[in-house]
Amino acid sequence: MSMIKIEDLSFSYPGSFDTIFDHVSFQLDSRWKLGFVGRNGRGKTTLLRLLQGQYEYQGRITHSVVFDYFPYPVPNKNQLTQTVLEEVCPQAQEWELLRELGLLNVEPEVLERPFAALSGGEQCKVLLAALFLNEGHFLLIDEPTNHLDAQGRALVSAYLRRKKGFILVSHDRRFLDGCVDHILSLNRSTIEVQSGTFSTWFENFQRRQQAELEEDARLKKDISRLQQAARRSSDWSDRVEASKIGSHAYDRGFVGHKAAKMMKRAKNIQARQEEAITKKSALRKDLEQAQSLKLSPLPHHAQVVAECSKAVLRYGNGTPVSFALEQGERLALTGPNGCGKSSLLKLLLGEDLLQSGTCTTASGLVISYVPQDTASLRGSLDDFIQAGAIDETLFKTILRKLDFERVQFEKDLSDYSEGQKKKVFLARSLCQRAHLYLWDEPLNYIDLYSRLQLEELLTSFQPTMLFVEHDEAFREAVATGSVVF
């Protein structure tokens, strides 16, 4: 056993107003299967980079392990996959690599293909297999599920369950529950480490927050009661002082004695009030509030807003797709990576991607679209608002509810985390009144609380929607049906 110790760690990016870590300390066992969770922009990827020594920081990080990072950078993706993997794990034997690929349901023939020709899911699997063959290394796995379809997530989760010695950043509840035995939680003001699955941690975290809310409410009542008592004491003291004037010596002595007792009582009340305020200030520092979002979908005169009959797309697996989307329905497009789910959404947006069959939309249909790729985001947030003719107040209000700090509004969009970039597109879509919402993997990089917000929104306002999403829990909560490729 070896420990990874973080002591009194403080870090902020040069020239930034944000303090990412402020005198935090914790330690990890290098044998753990550690799930790493926290809201977007809190510093999960930053911590992984600090562990690798990529940034200067204050405090101490001590360990005796070698860190490997996923996604692993492949300089020349045109090389054969076998050549790439030999560079990743030069000490591994071929039979060991084939064994690992078999556990991930990857055929040996992929080794003879250029790495660039592999799908995103295949690239993810072969790199993980190779990295785990570096014996004695500790693997830092950053958001692998964004490259995996539902079947791939199940396979990789089962694969990781057989391993040990890694930190896994993911927001997929089912995926984490399938493979971790500890949780590292990056909270609003603290970092905590807990044994168990994600669900165990989340249940404990919610229970603790509820207890703090109840204690906060009790302390508020105590403070209010003590303030009223203090005002009564003050009023009584004023009346006593006024009554001294013109009194006999005996009366003044009695009144003075009573005044001294009241002064002592007032000081006791003040001390208890300050104690209650101190206790109250220690509460709710890590409170995660997922404020309710709103949406105003447009009604349409047609009951069926989109319909496909034996549609075969130019890009995909050639499977004919048939469905009729009625108002108020939320259909999940399901199937393996590369089968044509994203192409179908683009077809409905008007791109010429239909090879055979038919696909029609209702006349005058207004569509709101959330793309899978966020690479186009750059420039200022204000420029993005102006270019999209977005209601600025509503847009920024939604971003604030999605846990954006105001300082983020001043940054260049290219400096946002991947989760924050996705939230920009989601917020734009929520500002738009549309008949049909097309969302392509909206939860990529999105934190748990924002996922719960979106679940509540979609089930409450029931927009008409076609969406692609591999998060099983989200699909089960939101979809009214599915289209299978």
HUUR-V303611 format. One line per field, one symbol per residue. ss: DSSP state (@ for helix, = for strand, . for the rest). psi: psi as a letter, one per 20 degrees, with the letter a starting at -180 (. if undefined). burial: 1 if it has 16 or more other C-alpha atoms within 10 Angstrom, else 0. Layout:
ss = ???
psi = ???
burial = ???
//
This chain:
ss = ..=========.........=========...======.....@@@@@@@@......=====...=====.........=@@@@@@@@.....@@@@@@@@@@....@@@@@.=@@@..@@@@@@@@@@@@.....======.@@@@..@@@@@@@@@@@@....====...@@@@@....=====....=====..@@@@@@@@@@@@@@@@@@@@@@@@@@@@@@@@@@@@@@@@@@@@@@@....@@@@@@@@@@@@@@@@@@@@@@@@@@@@@@@@@......................==========.......======...=====......@@@@@@@@.....========.....====.........=@@@@@@@....@@@@@@@@@@....@@@@@.=@@@..@@@@@@@@@@@@@@....=====.......@@@@@@@@@@@@@@...====...@@@@@@@..====.
psi = pqqopoplpppqqpjqipogpnlqprqqpiiqnopoqrqpjhkghghhhhhikhqqrqapoprkrppqpppppogniiqqhhgghhhgmhiqqhhgghgghhhjkpqhihhjqqhhiqrhggggghgggghiinpiqppooolhiijpagghggghghghhirrlqpooqjoghgghiiqiqpopnagirpqpqqarghggggggggghghhgghggghgggggghgghhgggggggghghhihpjqrggghgghhghhgghggghhgggghghghggghhirjhjpoonqprqqmqpqqhqgohqpqolppqhpajjpppprporpiqnppoqrrpjijghhgghghijqnjpgraqoqqqqkpppppoqhpjhioraqhhhggghjlqogggghgghghjkpqhhhhiqqhiiqrhhhghhghghghiipoqhppopomijpjprghhghghggghhgilrpqpqppioghgghhgpiaqop.
burial = 00010110111100000001100110111101111111111111111101100000000010100011110100000011110110011001000011011001010001100110010111111111111111001111111111111101111111111001111111111111111111111110000011011100100010001001101100100110010011001000100100010000000100100010010001001100100110010001011001001110111100011111001110110000111111111111111110111111111100001100001010001111111101001100100110000101001101111111000110001001111111111111111111111111111111111110111111000111111111100110011001111
//
